[in-house]
């Protein structure tokens, strides 16, 4: 018998199967890690630069007005920066004087705070004894020395003060460079603008110019709106604290207004300064409930009524993206990250809107 040959029809060979390169994923993860490390260790430089950019955007309309009045741009920039330094110096001196008075009267508030902590600890010990022994002790236990809870609170307060002092010392070093950077950015605006456009090919310069103009409008609207809203919250909070008869109403109102710049968390953090000052004058729980309720109402009205009208719709960030931005930038840069989270995220949204590949990210941020 002759052997029978079986032949199979072979179709077109399948193309190469798509696969994910492990090396590409590793490189992307490495790049993200390097960016995070850079953001963390270069925080002082980046924060200084970003503050200078934001202040320059804020002051640029004043310089342009002086320039239209036939004043040289360099001279107008110098006058504007000096005026800002004078205003901030006057405000800082007033805050320092009121803060010094508060520090001098701190023993009065610390004694009241000590009594409040002891009272709370006594009640907690009574509840623990009731649970463990099944009866309420006839007399509260007497402590011969400072309690562990009070000692822990004092240590935590001391550590917080030292951390704030260290942050302020670093902030002072950073702020010394900001006026010079702002002056050069304002005085050499045209040169910086032209040099930035020269970094891109001719075909990309028009889209880049449109992106920079949108960035300018968004950041300027945000800064002007937040400044006005912060002043309104300061005035309303100070008037309320004055009506309540609290000490240092203006100082406490200023702190409340500054905390309002931190979305969501600022409305709750603004309770702490008036609560501390109220310990010396308002022992009833109803007073603290009133302070918390009125401050919450002020902040909610400011964020829901004033913010859309003053800040405008150009920021266009949803609540989820704002919350994630606060968590991320607060984790990277602490308190300054909380203040810069919204402008940084708004700038990222503008860049994504002008990039075809990143438009989905921009839509997610503003959805």
C-alpha positions in Angstrom: 0.0 0.0 0.0 1.2 3.4 -0.8 1.4 5.8 2.1 -1.4 8.3 2.3 -0.2 11.8 2.8 -2.5 14.1 4.9 -2.1 17.8 4.3 -3.8 20.5 6.3 -4.6 23.8 4.9 -2.7 26.5 6.7 -4.4 29.8 7.0 -2.7 33.1 7.3 -0.4 33.1 10.3 -1.8 35.2 13.2 -0.1 38.4 13.9 2.0 39.0 17.0 -0.1 39.0 20.2 -0.2 42.3 22.0 1.6 42.1 25.3 2.5 44.5 28.0 6.1 45.1 28.4 7.2 44.8 32.0 10.1 47.1 31.3 7.7 49.9 30.2 5.6 49.6 33.3 8.7 49.6 35.5 9.9 52.7 33.8 6.6 54.5 34.3 6.5 53.5 37.9 10.0 54.7 38.3 9.2 58.0 36.7 6.2 58.5 39.0 8.4 57.7 42.0 11.1 60.2 40.9 8.5 62.9 40.5 7.1 62.3 44.0 10.6 62.4 45.4 11.4 65.6 43.6 8.1 67.2 44.7 8.9 66.2 48.3 12.5 67.2 48.6 12.2 70.3 46.4 9.2 71.6 48.3 10.7 74.8 49.5 11.9 75.8 46.0 8.7 74.8 44.2 6.4 76.5 46.8 8.5 79.7 46.5 8.3 79.6 42.8 4.5 78.9 42.7 3.8 81.6 45.2 5.7 84.1 43.1 3.8 83.1 40.0 0.4 83.4 41.7 1.3 86.8 43.2 2.6 88.0 39.9 -0.7 87.0 38.2 -2.6 88.8 40.9 -0.6 92.1 40.7 -0.2 92.2 36.9 -3.4 94.2 36.3 -2.1 96.9 38.6 1.2 97.1 36.7 -0.7 97.2 33.4 -2.8 100.0 34.6 0.3 102.0 35.7 1.8 101.2 32.3 -1.3 102.7 30.5 -0.7 105.8 32.6 2.6 106.2 30.8 4.7 104.8 33.7 7.6 102.6 32.7 6.9 99.0 33.5 9.9 98.5 35.6 9.0 101.4 37.8 5.4 100.3 38.0 6.5 96.8 39.0 8.7 98.2 41.7 6.0 100.5 43.1 3.5 97.6 43.1 5.8 95.2 44.9 6.8 97.8 47.5 3.1 98.7 48.1 2.3 95.0 48.6 5.2 94.6 51.0 4.0 97.7 53.0 0.5 96.3 53.3 1.7 92.9 54.4 4.1 94.5 56.8 1.4 96.6 58.4 -0.9 93.6 58.7 1.9 91.4 60.0 2.8 94.0 62.7 -0.8 94.3 63.8 -1.1 90.5 64.0 2.2 90.3 65.9 1.1 92.9 68.5 -2.2 91.1 69.1 -0.5 87.7 69.2 2.0 89.1 71.8 -1.0 90.2 73.9 -2.5 86.8 73.6 0.8 85.1 74.5 1.1 87.3 77.6 -2.4 86.2 78.7 -1.8 82.6 77.9 -1.6 81.5 81.5 -5.2 82.4 82.0 -6.3 80.3 79.0 -3.9 77.4 79.9 -5.3 77.3 83.5 -8.9 77.1 82.1 -7.8 74.4 79.6 -6.1 72.4 82.4 -9.3 72.5 84.5 -11.4 71.4 81.4 -9.0 68.5 80.8 -9.1 67.4 84.4 -12.9 67.6 84.4 -13.1 65.4 81.3 -10.6 62.9 82.7 -12.6 62.7 85.9 -15.8 61.9 84.1 -13.9 59.3 81.9 -12.5 57.6 85.1 -16.0 57.6 86.6 -17.4 55.8 83.6 -14.5 53.3 83.5 -15.1 52.5 87.2 -18.8 52.1 86.7 -18.2 49.7 83.8 -15.6 47.7 85.7 -17.2 47.6 89.2 -20.8 48.0 88.3 -21.3 51.1 90.5 -20.6 54.8 90.4 -17.9 55.8 92.8 -19.1 58.0 95.6 -16.2 60.4 95.2 -14.0 61.2 92.3 -10.5 60.1 92.7 -8.0 62.7 93.7 -4.8 63.1 91.8 -1.7 64.3 93.6 0.2 65.3 90.5 -0.6 66.2 86.9 -2.5 63.5 85.1 -1.1 61.5 82.3 -3.8 62.8 80.0 -2.9 66.4 80.8 0.8 65.7 80.5 0.2 64.1 77.1 -1.9 67.1 76.0 0.8 69.5 77.1 3.5 67.5 75.3 1.4 67.4 72.1 0.8 71.1 72.3 4.5 71.8 72.9 5.4 69.6 69.9 2.8 71.4 67.7 4.2 74.8 68.7 7.8 73.7 67.9 6.7 72.3 64.6 4.9 75.6 63.7 8.0 77.6 64.7 10.1 75.4 62.5 7.7 75.8 59.6 7.6 79.6 60.1 11.4 79.8 60.1 11.5 78.0 56.8 8.6 80.1 55.5 10.5 83.3 56.4 13.5 82.1 54.3 11.2 81.3 51.4 9.3 84.6 51.5 12.5 86.6 51.3 12.9 85.4 47.7 9.3 85.9 46.7 9.4 89.8 46.3 12.4 89.6 44.0 10.9 86.8 41.9 7.6 88.7 41.6 9.4 91.9 40.6 11.4 90.2 37.9 8.3 88.4 36.6 6.3 91.6 36.4 9.1 93.8 35.0 10.2 91.3 32.4 6.8 89.9 31.5 7.1 90.4 27.8 10.6 88.9 27.6 9.5 85.9 29.8 6.4 85.4 27.6 8.4 85.5 24.4 11.1 83.2 25.7 8.6 80.7 26.8 6.9 80.6 23.4 10.3 80.1 21.7 10.7 76.8 23.6 8.1 75.3 21.3 8.1 74.7 17.6 6.3 77.3 15.4 3.4 75.0 14.8 2.7 74.6 18.5 3.1 78.3 19.6 -0.5 79.3 19.0 -2.0 76.5 21.1 0.7 77.2 23.8 -0.2 80.8 23.8 -3.9 80.0 24.2 -3.1 77.7 27.1 -1.0 80.3 28.9 -3.8 82.9 28.4 -6.4 80.5 29.9 -4.0 79.7 32.8 -3.7 83.4 33.5 -7.4 84.0 33.5 -8.2 81.0 35.7 -5.5 81.7 38.3 -6.3 85.5 38.3 -10.0 84.9 38.8 -9.4 82.4 41.5 -7.0 84.7 43.4 -9.1 87.8 43.2 -12.3 85.9 44.1 -10.7 84.0 47.0 -9.1 87.3 48.3 -12.5 89.0 48.4 -14.3 86.0 49.9 -11.6 85.7 52.6 -12.0 89.4 53.5 -15.7 89.0 53.8 -15.4 85.9 56.0 -12.9 87.8 58.2 -15.2 90.7 58.6 -18.3 88.6 59.4 -16.4 86.3 61.8 -14.8 89.3 63.6 -18.2 91.0 64.0 -19.7 87.8 65.4 -16.8 87.3 67.9 -17.1 90.9 68.9 -20.9 90.5 69.5 -20.2 87.4 71.6 -17.8 89.4 73.8 -14.8 87.2 73.0 -11.2 88.5 73.5 -9.2 89.3 70.4 -12.2 89.2 68.0 -10.2 90.6 65.1 -7.3 88.2 65.5 -9.6 85.3 65.7 -11.7 86.5 62.8 -8.5 86.8 60.6 -7.6 83.2 61.5 -11.1 82.1 60.6 -11.0 83.8 57.3 -7.6 82.3 56.4 -8.8 78.8 57.3 -11.7 79.3 54.9 -9.1 79.2 52.1 -8.8 75.4 52.9 -11.9 73.8 51.3 -14.1 71.5 53.5 -11.6 71.2 56.4 -11.3 74.9 57.0 -14.9 75.3 58.1 -14.2 72.8 61.0 -10.7 74.0 61.8 -12.0 77.6 62.3 -13.8 76.4 65.4 -10.6 75.8 67.4 -9.4 79.3 68.0 -12.7 80.7 69.3 -13.2 77.6 71.3 -9.9 78.1 73.0 -10.6 81.8 73.7 -14.1 81.1 74.9 -12.8 78.8 77.7 -12.1 81.9 79.8 -15.5 83.5 79.4 -18.1 81.1 78.1 -18.3 77.9 80.2 -21.7 76.8 78.9 -22.0 74.1 76.2 -24.6 76.2 74.4 -22.1 78.9 73.7 -19.8 76.5 71.9 -22.7 75.1 69.9 -23.6 78.7 68.9 -20.0 79.4 67.8 -19.8 76.2 65.8 -23.2 76.8 64.2 -22.6 80.4 63.2 -19.1 79.8 61.8 -20.4 76.8 59.8 -23.2 79.0 58.4 -20.7 81.8 57.5 -18.4 79.4 55.7 -21.2 77.5 54.0 -22.7 80.8 52.7 -19.3 81.9 51.5 -18.5 78.7 49.7 -21.9 78.1 48.2 -23.1 81.7 47.4 -20.0 83.9 47.2 -17.6 81.5 45.7 -19.6 80.9 42.5 -20.1 84.6 42.0 -16.6 85.8 43.0 -14.4 82.9 41.9 -16.4 82.3 38.8 -17.0 79.1 36.8 -13.5 79.1 35.2 -12.0 76.9 37.8 -14.4 74.1 36.9 -13.4 71.4 39.3 -15.7 68.8 40.8 -15.9 67.9 44.5 -14.1 64.6 44.1 -11.1 66.1 42.2 -10.8 68.8 44.8 -10.9 66.3 47.7 -8.2 64.1 46.0 -6.1 67.2 45.3 -6.3 68.3 49.0 -5.3 64.8 50.2 -2.4 64.6 47.7 -0.9 68.1 48.0 -1.5 68.1 51.8 0.4 64.9 52.0 3.3 66.2 49.9 3.6 69.8 51.1 1.5 70.0 54.3 -0.3 73.3 55.0 1.0 75.1 52.0 -0.1 72.1 49.9 -3.7 72.6 51.1 -3.6 76.2 50.1 -2.1 75.5 46.7 -4.1 72.4 45.9 -7.0 74.1 44.0 -4.9 76.5 41.8 -2.5 73.6 40.9 -5.4 71.3 40.0 -7.1 74.1 38.1 -3.9 74.7 36.1 -3.7 71.0 35.4 -7.3 71.0 34.2 -6.5 73.8 31.8 -3.4 72.0 30.4 -5.4 68.8 29.9 -8.2 70.7 28.1 -5.6 72.0 25.6 -4.0 68.6 25.0 -5.7 66.1 22.8 -4.2 63.1 24.6 -5.1 64.4 28.0 -8.6 65.7 27.3 -10.3 62.8 29.1 -8.4 63.7 32.3 -9.6 67.3 32.0 -13.2 66.1 31.5 -12.9 63.9 34.6 -11.5 66.7 36.7 -14.4 69.0 35.7 -17.2 66.5 35.4 
